[in-house]
Amino acid sequence: MTDRTTLDVDFCRAFFPPIGNGLAYLENAGGSYVPEPVIEAVTGYMRESQCQPGWTFASSRQARARIDAGLAFAAGAINAGQDEVVVGPSTTLNAYVLAQALRPAMREGDEIIVTNQDHESNGGVWRRLAQTGITVREWRIDPTSGDLDLADLDALLGPRTRLVCFPHVSNIVGSVNDVAAITARAHAAGARVCVDGVAAVAHDLPDVKALDVDFYLFSFYKLYGPHLALLYAKREHIVAAANQNHYFHEHSIPAKLNPGGLSYESVAGIAGIGSYLEAVDGHHFDAPANSLRSRIERVYTLFRAQEANLMARLLGHLDRHPEVRLVGRRSADPKLRAPTFCLVAPGRSPEALANALAERGICVGHGHFYGKRCVEALGIDSETGVLRLSMVHYNTVDEIDRAGEALHALL
Ligand SMILES: Cc1ncc(COP(=O)(O)O)c(C=O)c1O
């Protein structure tokens, strides 16, 4: 056998039970489907080892091993150390805890830069620190393109900037931000970065060391996993952060940033994401790749090529409707945008369009998706918001055609 150069989409689809329901699922940016190995890992944990982990009896040792497998994959997938990742209930809560943990080391008048491109998760918690004397500066998008301009960031950075918070990918605009370039600029100014990767990780699971980010957040339920989220923080930042856990955890790395216990069965489920990606790797590549990261990188290269096909196909359908505003870059290049497409059709309610598509078996979302500031900055009424079609690698050209034709008929 020789290595496959294109993704075997049918092979991938067979892992996801709901795909058999015949619906075209295009609300992946809201939450992706879950493959069998994740379901098996969660139910296996609950069936065979639902007990307190860490003791020496057999089921407890098994519980510990399953939890550790989930945590090991979570860290290894982004090239982080296991002592640098916290798995919490959601990105919103992880960001909240992080803000509480970083605030004590800041002084009144210190500055934090936030964007109006972000989901509120990586904005609200930082903006709220203004009530405690922090100066919050807003890095604003271009209202037409939805893009963030690096020159505008340069104008905001100063000697008192402590943190720059921004998305890897916006869940509204879909643009891929240049995380390495933004991070390098922030570091040159003596600031750290906190990156929201939630809308990115299904399309680009980054190497956090290569990007040199200080903090990176994402949610597993957008990455074929359970409802949990990861906070990556450089070890020295965890050491310096204020303890958010019980007082006797003051020196527990990384538990000091994780108040409350883990959802054990869900953490066990994270290992199933790894099993799925390994199965895709094994199916496509003959030559062994000796690190988890190199296997992830070659699998994701296949994912992105498939997503580029889907994006090009959707853009072709949209070309028939020049009156429809596509938010973000009109590009099928995965380096420039994620396959998350927000649309506004003049005089047409996004909700009514979404409902009409649902009647035709096409699953999409509508509204502001908690990127309310972003939608408003684009000059769109956030009460009605946008219609959003979002794909991942397991979607097919046929599904895009079904959505494109249905939209065409409705418009
Ligand atoms: C870009 C982005 N950031 C953050 C979040 C919030 O994630 P969580 O639900 O885990 O708090 C979402 C959820 O939709 C999102 O799309």
The ligand as an SDF file (V2000), in Angstrom:
LIG
                    3D

 16 16  0  0  0  0  0  0  0  0999 V2000
  -14.6920   30.8990   19.3370 C   0  0  0  0  0  0  0  0  0  0  0  0
  -15.3420   30.4120   20.5930 C   0  0  0  0  0  0  0  0  0  0  0  0
  -14.7810   30.6900   21.7690 N   0  0  0  0  0  0  0  0  0  0  0  0
  -15.3110   30.2710   22.9350 C   0  0  0  0  0  0  0  0  0  0  0  0
  -16.4760   29.5340   22.9530 C   0  0  0  0  0  0  0  0  0  0  0  0
  -17.0310   29.1050   24.2680 C   0  0  0  0  0  0  0  0  0  0  0  0
  -16.6930   27.7930   24.5590 O   0  0  0  0  0  0  0  0  0  0  0  0
  -17.3510   27.0660   25.8160 P   0  0  0  0  0  0  0  0  0  0  0  0
  -18.7470   26.7080   25.4100 O   0  0  0  0  0  0  0  0  0  0  0  0
  -16.5000   25.8460   26.0350 O   0  0  0  0  0  0  0  0  0  0  0  0
  -17.3210   28.0050   26.9510 O   0  0  0  0  0  0  0  0  0  0  0  0
  -17.1090   29.2270   21.7540 C   0  0  0  0  0  0  0  0  0  0  0  0
  -18.3640   28.4760   21.7570 C   0  0  0  0  0  0  0  0  0  0  0  0
  -19.1350   28.4920   20.8280 O   0  0  0  0  0  0  0  0  0  0  0  0
  -16.5290   29.6750   20.5440 C   0  0  0  0  0  0  0  0  0  0  0  0
  -17.0770   29.4140   19.3580 O   0  0  0  0  0  0  0  0  0  0  0  0
  1  2  1  0
  2  3  1  0
  2 15  2  0
  3  4  2  0
  4  5  1  0
  5  6  1  0
  5 12  2  0
  6  7  1  0
  7  8  1  0
  8  9  2  0
  8 10  1  0
  8 11  1  0
 12 13  1  0
 12 15  1  0
 13 14  2  0
 15 16  1  0
M  END
$$$$
